[in-house]
Every structure is written in structure tokens, then in C-alpha cells.
Amino acid sequence: MGCRTSSVSPGPDPGRARATYQREATRYDRRITVRGIEALQRRAIARLELSAGDRVLDVACGTGLAFPELQARIGPSGELVGVDLSDAMLARAAERVREHGWENVRLVEARVEEAELGDEPFDAALFSFTHDVLQSDAAVEAVVGAVRGGGRIAATGIQWAPGWRVPVNAAVCLGARRWVTTFDGFDRPFRRLEERLEDVRAERAWLGSMYVVSGRVRARQIVDHATNEV
């Protein structure tokens, strides 16, 4: 499998990723928006079980393709925070926000593991086609730590299909290599996330080349420091 042994680095390369998305920002929506991807994104968002007034974090939000579906669920009383390392992608997201007149969106330009997300916990978080981010322990830990105990996290993206599906994986290779800087973990991209959640539910789509996974953040233990008791 060419991509498995290609020059794509063995670990995420944020600098390279930022350069790619800076270059592709103005045409990103045309390149990435297809019905199948949008359907998977909606399925992942449905797994978040959002309600009006919820606070939701869109991880590596890009141009804000998930914003309309998220906004439809949280309403104007909710809050949507989108984080991305590319200012060019966030500029497109800001245009989308202005076009819809949303006043409850905050955009943060930063790597996820370095983002200032505030002290108030989120009710949910979404990873939508964010393979590189999911391969960073620090990034996944930051997102899980920002969501309240019992809150939901969902992810969707591309992965290797079962090995015998060579034509499918050839298409995966060609389609993904523009957008990822590593194929590390491509057999189960969400492994770091599922290890930190409970009630995890994962399913495959598109002949096994796509996934939707979700789970709940474990309840936080509150320690009384005066007595050192939980």
C-alpha cells in the first residue's frame, strides 16, 4: 500500500498541515463537500445529543462546514466555539458566521492542544475529518478535559478499510494524502479518543473506509482538599 510507506511523516506535522490548509482555504468547500461526507458529519453530530443552549466545541473546524447543523441544534441560546490552526480557514468560517448572522460563535486560531478554551466546560465536542489532531495525545486530552463529565464527544473521518479491499484503500490513499500529514493510526484513527471515553460506539461506513464513533466523558472526581477525600 503506497501510502503506508510513503514520504508522509510517521507523526502529525502541524506546520505542514497549516501550510496545506492556508493554500486550500478558498477552494476547500468545493473540494471536500460531497453528500457522503455531509451525511457522516450529520450522523456524528446527531450522536452528540445536543439541546438548545448547549456549548459545543468544533475541533479543527476549518471553514465551518459543520456550523449550520450544530447551530440548528443548540439555537441562539447556545454557544459554538470553533478552533483551527489556519487563519485562512477561519476567515472563511467567519464569512459563514456573518452570512448567517450568528452571534453565538467564537473562533480561536490555535493548535487544539494550545487553544485558550476558557474555564466553563463544554457540553459536547466534535472531531470531523481531523485525522492529524486525533493522533496527538495532547490534543485529544485537551478536548476531553474541556468537556464536562457525562458530556458527549463524536468523531467522523476516513480510515483504512479491511486489508482485502485493495481498490477501496487505493481510493482512500489518493483522497486522504492531500489533507493529512501522517497515516499513522489510519487503521483505527480514533483509538486515543475511545481510550478516554465510556459507552463508546463505533461503526464503519463506505465499505469500511469511513467511521463514526462517539462516547461519553467519564464523570469527574471532585476532591475535598481539606480532607483529601473524594
KAQUI-V822656 format. One record per pair of residues at least 12 apart in sequence whose C-alpha atoms are under 10 Angstrom apart, sorted by the first residue. I is the first residue (numbers start at 1). J is the second residue. D is the distance in whole Angstrom. If there is no record, write none. Layout:
i j d
I J D
I J D
This chain:
i j d
1 163 10
1 166 8
1 169 8
1 170 8
1 173 8
2 169 10
2 170 8
2 173 8
2 174 10
3 169 9
3 170 9
3 172 9
3 173 6
3 174 8
3 176 9
3 177 8
3 182 9
3 183 7
4 160 10
4 173 9
4 182 9
4 183 7
4 184 8
4 186 9
5 183 9
6 177 10
6 182 9
6 183 9
7 181 9
7 182 9
8 177 8
8 180 8
8 181 6
8 182 5
8 183 7
8 184 9
9 180 10
9 181 6
9 182 5
9 183 8
9 184 8
10 181 8
10 182 6
10 183 7
10 184 6
10 185 9
11 132 8
11 135 8
11 136 9
11 181 7
11 182 5
11 183 8
11 184 6
11 185 9
12 131 9
12 132 5
12 133 8
12 134 9
12 135 7
12 136 7
12 180 8
12 181 6
12 182 5
12 183 9
12 184 8
13 132 8
13 133 10
13 180 9
13 181 6
13 182 8
14 85 8
14 86 10
14 111 8
14 132 8
14 133 9
14 180 10
14 181 8
15 85 9
15 86 10
15 181 10
16 179 10
16 180 9
16 181 7
17 85 9
17 86 9
17 132 8
17 178 10
17 179 7
17 180 7
17 181 6
17 182 10
18 84 9
18 85 6
18 86 5
18 87 9
18 88 9
18 89 9
18 111 10
19 85 10
19 86 8
19 88 10
20 86 9
20 178 8
20 179 7
20 180 9
20 181 9
21 62 8
21 63 10
21 84 10
21 85 9
21 86 6
21 87 9
21 88 7
21 89 7
21 178 10
21 179 8
22 85 9
22 86 6
22 87 7
22 88 5
22 89 7
22 90 10
23 86 10
23 88 8
23 89 9
24 88 9
24 89 8
24 178 10
24 179 10
25 62 8
25 63 8
25 86 9
25 87 9
25 88 6
25 89 5
25 90 9
25 91 9
25 92 7
25 93 10
26 63 9
26 88 8
26 89 8
26 91 10
26 92 7
28 62 9
28 63 8
28 89 8
28 92 10
29 62 9
29 63 7
29 64 9
29 65 8
29 92 10
32 65 10
32 175 10
32 179 10
33 65 8
36 205 9
36 206 8
36 210 10
37 128 9
37 129 9
37 156 9
37 157 8
37 158 10
37 206 10
37 210 9
38 65 9
38 66 8
38 69 10
38 128 10
40 128 9
40 129 10
40 155 9
40 156 7
40 157 8
40 205 8
40 206 10
40 210 8
40 211 8
40 212 7
41 65 9
41 66 7
41 69 9
41 126 9
41 127 9
41 128 7
41 129 9
41 154 10
41 155 8
41 156 7
41 157 9
41 212 8
42 66 8
42 69 7
42 70 9
42 128 10
42 156 10
43 154 9
43 155 10
43 156 9
43 212 7
43 213 10
44 126 8
44 127 9
44 128 8
44 153 9
44 154 6
44 155 6
44 156 6
44 157 10
44 211 9
44 212 6
44 213 7
44 214 7
45 66 8
45 69 8
45 70 7
45 73 9
45 124 10
45 125 9
45 126 7
45 127 9
45 128 9
45 153 9
45 154 7
45 155 9
45 156 9
45 212 10
45 214 10
46 69 9
46 70 9
46 73 9
46 154 9
46 214 10
47 124 10
47 126 10
47 152 8
47 153 8
47 154 6
47 155 9
47 201 9
47 212 9
47 213 8
47 214 6
47 215 8
48 70 10
48 73 10
48 123 9
48 124 6
48 125 8
48 126 8
48 151 8
48 152 5
48 153 6
48 154 6
48 155 10
48 214 8
48 215 9
48 216 9
49 73 9
49 123 10
49 124 9
49 151 9
49 152 8
49 153 10
49 154 10
50 70 8
50 71 10
50 72 10
50 73 6
50 74 6
50 75 10
50 78 10
50 123 8
50 124 8
50 151 10
50 152 9
51 70 10
51 72 10
51 73 6
51 74 5
51 75 8
51 78 8
51 123 9
52 71 9
52 72 9
52 73 6
52 74 4
52 75 5
52 76 8
52 77 7
52 78 6
52 79 10
53 73 9
53 74 5
53 75 6
53 76 7
53 77 5
53 78 4
53 79 7
53 80 10
53 123 10
54 70 10
54 71 10
54 73 9
54 74 5
54 75 8
54 76 10
54 77 8
54 78 5
54 79 6
54 80 8
54 122 8
54 123 6
54 124 8
55 74 8
55 77 9
55 78 6
55 79 5
55 80 6
55 81 8
55 104 10
55 120 9
55 121 8
55 122 5
55 123 5
55 124 7
55 125 9
55 147 9
56 70 8
56 71 10
56 74 8
56 78 8
56 79 6
56 80 5
56 81 6
56 82 9
56 105 10
56 121 9
56 122 6
56 123 6
56 124 5
56 125 5
56 126 8
56 147 9
56 151 10
56 152 10
56 153 10
57 70 10
57 79 9
57 80 6
57 81 5
57 82 6
57 83 8
57 106 10
57 117 9
57 121 10
57 122 7
57 123 8
57 124 6
57 125 4
57 126 6
57 127 9
57 143 8
57 146 9
57 147 9
57 153 9
58 70 9
58 80 7
58 81 6
58 82 5
58 83 6
58 84 9
58 107 10
58 124 9
58 125 6
58 126 5
58 127 7
58 128 8
58 143 10
59 81 8
59 82 6
59 83 5
59 84 7
59 111 10
59 112 7
59 125 7
59 126 6
59 127 5
59 128 7
59 129 10
59 130 8
59 133 8
59 134 10
59 139 9
59 140 10
59 143 8
59 155 10
60 82 7
60 83 5
60 84 4
60 85 7
60 86 9
60 89 10
60 90 10
60 108 10
60 109 9
60 110 9
60 111 8
60 112 7
60 126 9
60 127 7
60 128 8
60 129 9
60 130 6
60 131 10
60 132 10
60 133 8
61 81 9
61 82 5
61 83 6
61 84 6
61 85 9
61 86 10
61 89 8
61 90 8
61 93 8
61 107 9
61 108 10
61 126 9
61 127 8
61 128 8
61 129 9
61 130 9
62 82 8
62 83 8
62 84 6
62 85 9
62 86 8
62 87 9
62 88 9
62 89 5
62 90 6
62 91 9
62 92 8
62 93 7
62 128 10
62 129 10
62 130 10
63 82 9
63 84 9
63 86 10
63 87 10
63 88 9
63 89 5
63 90 6
63 91 7
63 92 5
63 93 4
63 94 8
63 95 9
63 96 8
63 97 10
64 82 8
64 83 10
64 84 10
64 89 8
64 90 8
64 91 10
64 92 8
64 93 5
64 94 8
64 95 9
64 96 7
64 97 8
64 107 10
65 92 10
65 93 8
65 96 9
65 128 9
66 82 10
66 126 9
66 128 8
67 80 8
67 81 10
67 82 9
67 93 9
67 96 8
67 97 8
67 102 10
67 105 9
68 96 9
68 97 9
68 100 9
68 102 10
70 126 10
71 102 8
71 104 9
71 105 9
74 104 10
75 102 10
75 104 9
76 102 7
76 103 7
76 104 6
76 105 9
77 103 10
77 104 8
78 103 10
78 104 7
78 105 9
79 102 10
79 103 9
79 104 5
79 105 6
79 106 8
79 122 9
79 123 10
80 102 10
80 103 10
80 104 6
80 105 5
80 106 6
80 107 8
80 122 9
80 124 10
80 125 10
81 104 8
81 105 6
81 106 5
81 107 6
81 108 7
81 117 8
81 122 9
81 125 9
82 105 8
82 106 6
82 107 5
82 108 6
82 109 9
82 112 10
82 117 10
82 125 10
82 126 10
83 106 9
83 107 6
83 108 5
83 109 6
83 110 7
83 111 8
83 112 7
83 115 7
83 116 9
83 117 9
84 107 8
84 108 7
84 109 5
84 110 6
84 111 6
84 112 7
84 115 9
85 108 8
85 109 5
85 110 5
85 111 5
85 112 8
85 114 10
85 115 9
86 108 10
86 109 7
86 110 8
86 111 9
87 107 10
87 108 9
87 109 6
87 110 9
88 109 10
89 109 10
90 107 7
90 108 8
90 109 7
91 107 9
93 107 8
94 106 9
94 107 8
111 133 9
111 139 8
112 133 8
112 136 10
112 138 8
112 139 5
112 140 8
112 141 10
112 142 7
112 143 8
113 133 9
113 136 9
113 137 9
113 138 6
113 139 4
113 140 8
113 141 8
113 142 6
113 143 8
114 138 9
114 139 8
114 142 8
115 139 9
115 142 9
115 143 10
117 142 9
117 143 9
117 146 7
118 146 9
119 146 8
120 146 8
120 147 9
120 148 9
121 145 8
121 146 5
121 147 5
121 148 5
121 149 9
121 151 9
122 143 9
122 144 10
122 145 9
122 146 6
122 147 5
122 148 6
122 149 9
122 151 8
122 152 9
123 146 9
123 147 6
123 148 6
123 149 9
123 150 8
123 151 5
123 152 7
123 153 9
123 217 10
124 143 9
124 144 9
124 146 9
124 147 6
124 148 8
124 149 10
124 150 9
124 151 5
124 152 5
124 153 5
124 154 8
124 216 9
124 217 9
125 143 7
125 144 8
125 146 9
125 147 7
125 151 8
125 152 7
125 153 5
125 154 7
125 155 9
125 214 10
126 143 9
126 152 9
126 153 6
126 154 5
126 155 6
126 156 8
126 214 9
127 140 10
127 143 10
127 153 8
127 154 6
127 155 4
127 156 6
127 157 8
127 190 10
127 193 10
127 212 10
127 213 10
127 214 10
128 154 8
128 155 6
128 156 5
128 157 6
128 158 10
128 212 9
129 155 8
129 156 6
129 157 4
129 158 7
129 176 10
129 179 9
129 180 10
129 210 10
129 211 10
130 155 8
130 156 8
130 157 7
130 158 9
130 179 9
130 180 8
130 189 9
130 190 10
131 155 10
131 156 9
131 157 7
131 158 8
131 159 9
131 176 10
131 179 9
131 180 7
131 181 9
131 182 8
131 183 9
131 184 9
131 185 9
131 186 8
131 189 6
131 190 8
132 179 9
132 180 6
132 181 7
132 182 7
132 183 9
132 184 9
132 185 9
132 186 10
132 189 9
133 180 10
133 189 10
133 190 10
134 155 9
134 185 9
134 189 7
134 190 6
134 191 8
134 192 7
134 193 7
135 182 9
135 183 9
135 184 7
135 185 7
135 186 9
135 189 7
135 190 8
135 191 8
135 192 7
135 193 9
136 192 8
136 193 10
137 192 7
137 193 9
139 192 10
139 193 10
140 190 10
140 192 7
140 193 6
140 194 10
140 196 9
141 192 9
141 193 8
141 196 8
143 193 9
144 193 8
144 196 7
144 197 8
144 216 9
144 217 7
144 218 9
145 196 10
145 217 9
145 220 10
146 217 10
147 216 9
147 217 7
147 218 10
148 216 9
148 217 7
148 218 8
148 219 8
148 220 8
149 216 8
149 217 5
149 218 5
149 219 4
149 220 5
149 221 9
150 197 10
150 198 9
150 215 9
150 216 5
150 217 5
150 218 6
150 219 6
150 220 9
151 197 10
151 215 8
151 216 6
151 217 6
151 218 8
151 219 9
152 197 9
152 198 10
152 199 10
152 200 10
152 214 7
152 215 6
152 216 4
152 217 6
152 218 10
153 193 9
153 194 10
153 197 8
153 200 10
153 213 8
153 214 6
153 215 6
153 216 6
153 217 7
154 190 10
154 193 9
154 194 10
154 200 9
154 201 9
154 202 10
154 212 7
154 213 6
154 214 4
154 215 7
154 216 9
155 189 10
155 190 8
155 193 9
155 194 10
155 202 9
155 211 8
155 212 6
155 213 5
155 214 6
155 215 9
156 189 9
156 190 9
156 202 10
156 203 10
156 204 10
156 210 7
156 211 5
156 212 4
156 213 6
156 214 9
157 176 10
157 189 8
157 190 9
157 204 10
157 205 10
157 209 9
157 210 6
157 211 6
157 212 7
157 213 9
158 172 7
158 173 10
158 175 9
158 176 8
158 186 8
158 187 9
158 188 9
158 189 8
158 204 10
158 205 9
158 206 9
158 208 9
158 209 6
158 210 4
158 211 6
158 212 9
159 172 7
159 173 9
159 176 9
159 183 9
159 185 9
159 186 5
159 187 6
159 188 7
159 189 7
159 190 9
159 204 9
159 208 8
159 209 5
159 210 6
159 211 7
160 172 7
160 173 9
160 183 9
160 185 9
160 186 6
160 187 5
160 188 8
160 189 9
160 207 10
160 208 7
160 209 5
160 210 8
160 211 10
161 186 9
161 187 8
161 188 10
161 204 9
161 205 9
161 206 9
161 207 7
161 208 5
161 209 4
161 210 8
161 211 10
162 187 8
162 207 9
162 208 7
162 209 8
163 187 9
163 208 10
165 207 8
165 208 9
165 209 9
168 206 9
168 207 8
168 208 9
168 209 7
169 207 10
169 208 9
169 209 7
171 209 9
172 209 7
172 210 9
186 209 10
187 209 9
188 211 9
189 211 9
190 202 9
190 211 9
190 212 9
190 213 8
190 214 10
193 213 9
193 214 9
193 215 9
194 213 8
194 214 8
194 215 7
194 216 9
194 217 10
196 215 9
196 216 9
196 217 7
196 218 8
197 214 8
197 215 6
197 216 5
197 217 5
197 218 6
197 219 10
198 214 9
198 215 6
198 216 5
198 217 6
198 218 6
198 219 10
199 214 8
199 215 5
199 216 6
199 217 9
199 218 9
200 213 7
200 214 6
200 215 4
200 216 7
200 217 10
201 213 6
201 214 5
201 215 6
201 216 10
202 214 7
202 215 9
